[in-house]
Amino acid sequence: MIIVRSYQSRTSTLAALSACLIAAVAGAANAAEPVRSVSVKYDDLNLGSEQGNKALYNRIVAAAREVCRAGSVDIRDLHVFADERACETQAIAQAVEHVPSAKLAALHLQRLPSG
């Protein structure tokens, strides 16, 4: 299960905005592991621009990979690989949902695998 939280400060348009990815590693073997989280800061980005949204999306993807432990997965173990990909996909979708940017949401829809 993956929970995504968003914290916003309304002192200025982009001041201190952050998305926090929180994930419990999937699978019964990992049930006893502590919850992992990565905070993604984006107060330095202009979410009104395409470039700013692309940068944020890349940060979210990197955080999801870290939380879901993409670097430690052996792709020959298809079950574990599928669990990692599902974790990553869900973490990204939930983080994007919690950021108030239609451009980010549109970018996410473009990047979703088709088929």
Phi, psi and omega per residue, in radians:
M1 nan 2.405 -3.137
I2 -2.128 2.298 3.108
I3 -2.063 2.305 3.105
V4 -2.038 2.292 3.136
R5 -2.062 2.546 3.097
S6 -2.198 2.310 3.112
Y7 -2.073 2.265 -3.096
Q8 -2.225 2.422 2.989
S9 -1.941 2.259 -3.067
R10 -1.694 0.354 -3.132
T11 -1.192 -0.478 2.995
S12 -2.661 3.008 -3.014
T13 -0.925 -0.836 -3.090
L14 -2.104 0.216 -3.058
A15 -1.167 2.205 2.993
A16 0.981 0.544 3.062
L17 -1.379 2.467 3.065
S18 -2.689 2.610 3.017
A19 -1.994 2.411 -3.116
C20 -2.029 2.059 3.080
L21 -1.569 2.202 3.114
I22 -2.221 2.241 -3.091
A23 -2.456 2.450 2.930
A24 -1.683 2.247 -3.087
V25 -1.110 2.295 -3.066
A26 -1.207 2.703 3.033
G27 1.817 2.494 -3.115
A28 -1.129 -0.569 -3.120
A29 -1.151 -0.444 -3.099
N30 -1.799 0.197 -3.044
A31 -1.066 -0.503 -3.097
A32 -1.483 -0.117 -3.121
E33 -1.265 2.584 3.114
P34 -1.223 2.784 3.099
V35 -1.184 2.389 3.120
R36 -1.854 2.538 3.115
S37 -2.544 2.681 3.063
V38 -2.418 2.274 3.104
S39 -1.596 2.290 3.138
V40 -1.946 1.927 3.137
K41 -1.531 2.458 3.070
Y42 -2.522 0.410 3.106
D43 -1.220 -0.263 3.115
D44 -1.540 -0.039 -3.074
L45 -1.819 2.602 3.050
N46 -1.654 1.769 -3.109
L47 -1.337 0.014 3.016
G48 -1.479 -0.169 -3.115
S49 -1.910 2.694 3.086
E50 -1.132 -0.712 -3.139
Q51 -1.075 -0.750 3.122
G52 -1.112 -0.698 3.120
N53 -1.202 -0.660 3.081
K54 -1.121 -0.722 3.119
A55 -1.110 -0.761 3.118
L56 -1.127 -0.748 3.138
Y57 -1.045 -0.741 3.117
N58 -1.099 -0.657 3.090
R59 -1.152 -0.719 3.125
I60 -1.107 -0.769 3.122
V61 -1.069 -0.798 3.130
A62 -1.080 -0.722 3.119
A63 -1.142 -0.720 3.121
A64 -1.105 -0.694 3.110
R65 -1.133 -0.665 3.107
E66 -1.176 -0.826 -3.123
V67 -1.101 -0.697 -3.095
C68 -1.552 0.057 3.059
R69 1.058 0.794 -3.121
A70 -1.045 -0.611 -3.096
G71 -1.211 -0.322 -3.083
S72 -1.773 0.102 -3.077
V73 -1.614 2.273 3.032
D74 -1.525 1.995 -3.051
I75 -1.142 -0.185 3.076
R76 -1.331 -0.334 3.064
D77 -1.600 1.569 -2.974
L78 -1.084 -0.609 3.128
H79 -1.139 -0.846 3.140
V80 -1.145 -0.715 3.110
F81 -1.072 -0.755 3.120
A82 -1.127 -0.699 3.097
D83 -1.093 -0.749 3.139
E84 -1.106 -0.774 -3.130
R85 -1.127 -0.695 3.108
A86 -1.132 -0.740 3.099
C87 -1.043 -0.850 -3.118
E88 -1.087 -0.814 -3.134
T89 -1.047 -0.786 -3.126
Q90 -1.195 -0.710 3.140
A91 -1.103 -0.750 3.128
I92 -1.114 -0.829 -3.108
A93 -1.053 -0.759 -3.122
Q94 -1.208 -0.654 3.109
A95 -1.146 -0.773 3.132
V96 -1.063 -0.700 -3.129
E97 -1.075 -0.540 -3.069
H98 -1.587 0.012 3.093
V99 -1.772 2.229 -3.099
P100 -1.352 1.219 -3.136
S101 -2.531 1.968 3.086
A102 -1.152 -0.568 3.125
K103 -1.160 -0.654 3.096
L104 -1.168 -0.732 3.114
A105 -1.085 -0.743 3.123
A106 -1.129 -0.720 3.104
L107 -1.086 -0.721 3.120
H108 -1.073 -0.761 3.119
L109 -1.079 -0.640 3.099
Q110 -1.147 -0.603 -3.053
R111 -1.505 -0.168 3.121
L112 -1.129 2.437 3.098
P113 -1.126 2.407 3.103
S114 -1.626 2.629 3.082
G115 1.868 nan nan
